[in-house]
Amino acid sequence: MESNILANLKRVFVISSKKIIVAITTLALVTTILSSCSSHNFSLREPNARVEFNKADFVISEQFTAEAQSTRILTIDWERLFQTNTGTIEGAGAASIPIIGSFISDNTANLALYEIMKNNPGYDVAFYPSYETKISKPALGIGILMEIKTVKVTTRLGKLKP
């Protein structure tokens, strides 16, 4: 009698476990399929030939400023996990936008440069950007748990004279 009860309980538990695993797998699959990802990119084509320019060849703007903030929890930027906004040169590798002067290889700085490009269309190059970075680690001062990075970029933009 006891062995029948135990056998029935084992059978029910195995069936229930299988149903739970199938339900969780189905839910994960549906969530993955229905989740959306987006990527926004401004790009400028890098020429194959090198051309020498002078300052007189450009119309230079006043200074523009943009600020970007990223919050990383467990070293992952959850806000931009499925969305990427960047400014790049096609074929230029790691460069963010055509920059004359210093460049910082940082995703938050790239996002600030993206904001400058998006808010001020029609320019060809950024001249000598300056970066002001503030990093805050509110979770016990440990950057792995939580890190808030704010980057403020100030630069002049230029476009080639016609």
Secondary structure, 3 states (H helix, E strand, C coil): CHHHHHHHHHHHHHHHHHHHHHHHHHHHHHHHHHCCCEEEEEEEECCCCCCCCCHHHEEEEEEEEEEEEEEEECCECHHHCCEEEEEEEECCCCCCCCEECCCCCCHHHHHHHHHHHHHCCCCCEEEEEEEEEEEECCCCCCCCCEEEEEEEEEEEEEEECC
